[in-house]
Amino acid sequence: MKIVAISDTHGLHRSIEIPGGDLLIHAGDLTHHGTLDDVREFNDFLGTLPHPHKIVIAGNHDFCFESDRKTCDEILTNCIYLQDQEVTIDGVKFYGSPWQPWFYDWAFNLERGPEIRAKWDQIPEGTDVLITHGPPFGIGDLTARGDQAGCQDLLEMVEGIKPKVHIFGHIHEGYGVTSNGVTTFINASSCDHLYQPVNPPVVYEYNE
């Protein structure tokens, strides 16, 4: 399965050259201001792409998904939207969640500790590909100011569940791929820290 991963496109998705594949994953911040019109335009864009399967989660810019989930679900006809949910495609189990530690009072913010841990506790055992908006602590989470913005509780959950792949974004400066020998971590942020869509999609060949 050829997975094409993008994230943090902030409404600039038409400026990104997206290669073909079996599955497109967008790990949140598909909009810049989180309006329903932004979501409609994004859905139209998805309809032009050839990937047989598309999975999308929301991020901290995507306010309308938090305030009006039902309408956003109705708009997104060209993908599978996951919000603390799982889906199995060709035998591969995907789980998507939009939450991240408190970040300037944006969308899908939760306090570190028990509040956000409760969300990560919902991730099922046997998840093959985990999609979150925010990164785990210490992996693709270093900001331009030198802060590590990732979530320690998420890291502990990933280390316990051991997905084959963990795809995220949120921290644009952390773009890239790394591995702990068990899980491949992909920060797929398409925009850099200046909100320019300069980072190419990450292509990952998923093999059982």
N, C-alpha and C positions, 0 to 999 in steps of 0.2 A: 504494500500500500504506500503510494507516494503522497506524503502529507506536505502541504504548502502552508506555512504559518506566517501570519501577519498580526500586528497589533498597533494600537495607538496611531491610527491613520488620521484621526481628527478631521474628518471630512475631506481629506486630500487623497482619497483612495484612487481617484481617476488619474492621479499623477504617478502612480506606482505601476511598474511593469510586473504583472503577476504571472508566473509560469503555470502551465497546465499541471494537472495531477489528479489523483483519485479523490482527494479530500482537501478542502480549504478550511483552515481554522483562523478565526479572528478572535484575539484574546482581550477585546474590550477597548474602550475609547474610540469607537467608530465615529462618534460625532465630536464636535468641538464645544457646542453649547447645549447639547442634549435636548433638541427640539424634535417634535414628531415629524416635521418637514424634513429634518436631517435624516431621520430613520427611513422615510419614504424614498428619498433619493438614494440612500445606501442600498435599500432593497432592490431598486431598479438596477443599480450597478451590479449587484450580485447576479441578477438575472442575465447579464451579458457574459458571465464567466462560464467556462465549459466544465468545471469540476462537477462530477456526478453527485457529490455530497459536500455540504457546507455546514460548518458548526460555528455559531457566534455566541459570545458572552458579552455582557456589558462591563463598563469600567466607571471610574469616578467622574468622568465628564458626561456620562450618559444618564442625566437626571431623569428623563422621561421614563426610563425603564424601572426606576425605583418608585416614581409617583403614579405611573399609569401603565403597569405591566400588561394589562389586558389589551389595551389598544396597540401597544408595541408588538405583542404576539400576533395580533390580527394583521398588522402591516407587514411583518417579516414572513412573506410567503415563499421566499427563495432560499431559505436555510432552516436549520434546526437551531432554535434558541434554547440555551441551557441556563437555568438560574437555580443552582443547588439541585441539579438533576443529572441523570445519566442516560446514555443512549448507547446501544451496541450496533456497530456497523461492520459487516463482514467478519463477525466474530471478535472484533476489538471493542473493548469497553471504555467509553469516554465519560468523563465527569467534568462538569463546568460550574464555576462559582465566581461571582463578580466582586466579592468583598476584599477589603484591604484595611490595614491598621489606619487609624484616624489620620486624615491628610487634608488639612485646611477646610474641614467641614464640607467636603464634596459628597458626591453620591456614593452609596454603598460603603460608608465609613463605619467602622466599629472600634471600640476601645481595645487596646491590647489586653491580653489576659483571658479570663473566662468568657467574656462576651464574644470575642472572635473565635476562641477555641471551640465554642459550641457549633459554629458553622463548619469548621474543619472536621469535627467529630461526625458530621454527616457523610463524609467521603467514604464510600463503601470499600471494603476489602476487595481485592481483585481488580481494582481500577488499572487499566493498562495505560491510558493517556489522561493525565490530569491537566485541566485548563483552568487557571486562575488569572485574575487581572494582575494582582500584585505578586512579587517574587517572594521566595523563602529567604530567611535571613542569611546574608553572606554570599548569596549567589545572584549575580546580575542585578544587585540592588544598590550599588554605590552611586550616589548623586554627585553632581559637579561640585557641591559644597563639601564633599567628603563624608557625608552621612550614609550609614547603612540603613535603608528604609524598609528592608524586608521583614517578614514576620517569623519570629522564632517558633511560635506554635505551629505554623504551617510547615516549617522545616522539620519539626519533630514528627508531624503527621506523615509527611512524605517519606521520611526515613523509616517509618514503621510500615507503611503500606507498600512502599517500593514499586511505584509505577515505572513502567519502562521509559516513559517520556513525561516531562512536566513542562508545559508551554505557558508563558506569561508575558507581561509587558510592564506598563506603568512607569517604570524608571527608564526613561529613554536612553540615558547614558550607559545603561547596563546591557545594551544590545549585544547578542552573541550566544555561542553555544559552549557548554561545558558539561562535565560528567563526574559523578562520584564513583564510577565503576559499576553502578547498579542502575541509576537513573540518568538519562540525558536531559539536561536542563536547557531550555531554549527561551531566551528573552528575545521576542520577535518584534520589538518596538520598531515601527516603520519610520517614525519621525525621530530626529535627534533632539537635543535639549533646547534647540532654537525653533522647534516645531517645523522643521524642514523635512520632507519625506525622502530622505537620502539613503536609508538602510534597505537593502533588497530583502524580499521575502526569504525566509529560511526553508529550505527543502530538506525533508527528513524521510528516508526510506524505512518504513516500519516493516520489520520481518518478525514472524512468530519465533 
